[in-house]
Amino acid sequence: MDKTNSPSAAASRCWSCDGEVAPTDNFCRHCGARLQSSTSPSINIHERLVSIEKRLLNVLIGVGVLLALFGGILLQLYHFGRGGGLG
C-alpha cells in the first residue's frame, strides 16, 4: 500500500497563511481565517480581504518600528558625532 498518496499522510494547509491545519478545524490556528467553504462567494472574498488587511497592518507596524530604530541610531550618531549638546 502506498502511504504517500493517502489522505491521512497529506497535511492540510490554510489558504491564507499556508500554515498546517487539522481536517476538522473550522478556523486556522495561525491567522484565524475560516477554512470551511461558505455558501456565498462574497463572504469568502471578504474574509480574504480582511486577512490581507491584517498582513498589511503587520507590515506597516514593522516598517514603522524599523524606521524609528534607524532614526534613533542616526540621531545619536549626529548628536554624539558633534561632541554632544554643548558643541
C-alpha positions as CSV (number, residue, x, y, z in Angstrom):
1,M,0.0,0.0,0.0
2,D,1.4,3.4,-1.0
3,K,1.2,5.7,2.0
4,T,2.4,8.9,0.2
5,N,-0.9,9.4,-1.5
6,S,-3.2,8.5,1.4
7,P,-5.3,11.4,2.7
8,S,-4.1,10.9,6.3
9,A,-0.5,11.4,5.4
10,A,-1.1,14.6,3.4
11,A,-1.2,17.7,5.7
12,S,-3.9,20.2,5.1
13,R,-2.8,23.8,4.5
14,C,-4.6,27.1,5.2
15,W,-5.4,29.0,2.0
16,S,-4.5,32.3,3.7
17,C,-1.2,31.8,5.6
18,D,-0.2,28.3,4.3
19,G,0.0,27.0,7.9
20,E,-0.8,23.4,8.8
21,V,-4.4,22.8,9.9
22,A,-6.3,19.7,11.0
23,P,-9.1,18.5,8.7
24,T,-11.7,19.1,11.5
25,D,-10.7,22.7,12.1
26,N,-13.1,25.5,11.1
27,F,-10.6,28.3,11.6
28,C,-6.8,28.4,11.0
29,R,-4.8,28.3,14.2
30,H,-2.2,30.7,12.8
31,C,-4.2,33.5,11.1
32,G,-7.8,32.9,12.1
33,A,-9.1,32.6,8.6
34,R,-12.2,30.5,8.0
35,L,-11.4,27.1,6.5
36,Q,-14.8,25.6,5.7
37,S,-16.2,26.8,2.4
38,S,-19.2,29.1,2.8
39,T,-22.3,29.2,0.6
40,S,-21.8,32.8,-0.6
41,P,-18.6,33.7,-2.6
42,S,-18.8,37.3,-1.3
43,I,-18.2,36.2,2.2
44,N,-15.1,34.3,1.1
45,I,-13.8,37.4,-0.7
46,H,-14.5,39.5,2.4
47,E,-12.5,37.1,4.6
48,R,-9.6,37.2,2.2
49,L,-9.6,41.0,2.2
50,V,-9.6,41.1,6.0
51,S,-6.7,38.7,6.0
52,I,-4.8,40.9,3.6
53,E,-5.6,43.9,5.7
54,K,-4.2,42.2,8.8
55,R,-1.0,41.3,7.0
56,L,-0.6,44.9,5.6
57,L,-1.1,46.3,9.1
58,N,1.6,44.0,10.5
59,V,4.0,45.0,7.7
60,L,3.3,48.7,8.3
61,I,3.9,48.4,12.0
62,G,7.1,46.5,11.3
63,V,8.3,49.2,8.9
64,G,7.4,51.9,11.4
65,V,9.4,50.2,14.1
66,L,12.4,49.8,11.8
67,L,12.3,53.4,10.8
68,A,12.1,54.5,14.4
69,L,15.1,52.4,15.3
70,F,17.1,53.6,12.3
71,G,16.1,57.3,13.0
72,G,17.2,56.9,16.7
73,I,20.5,55.5,15.6
74,L,21.1,58.3,13.1
75,L,20.1,60.9,15.7
76,Q,22.6,59.5,18.2
77,L,25.3,59.4,15.6
78,Y,24.6,63.1,14.7
79,H,24.4,64.2,18.3
80,F,27.5,62.4,19.6
81,G,29.5,62.9,16.4
82,R,29.4,66.7,17.0
83,G,30.7,66.5,20.6
84,G,27.4,66.5,22.5
85,G,24.9,69.2,23.0
86,L,27.4,72.0,24.0
87,G,29.4,71.9,21.0
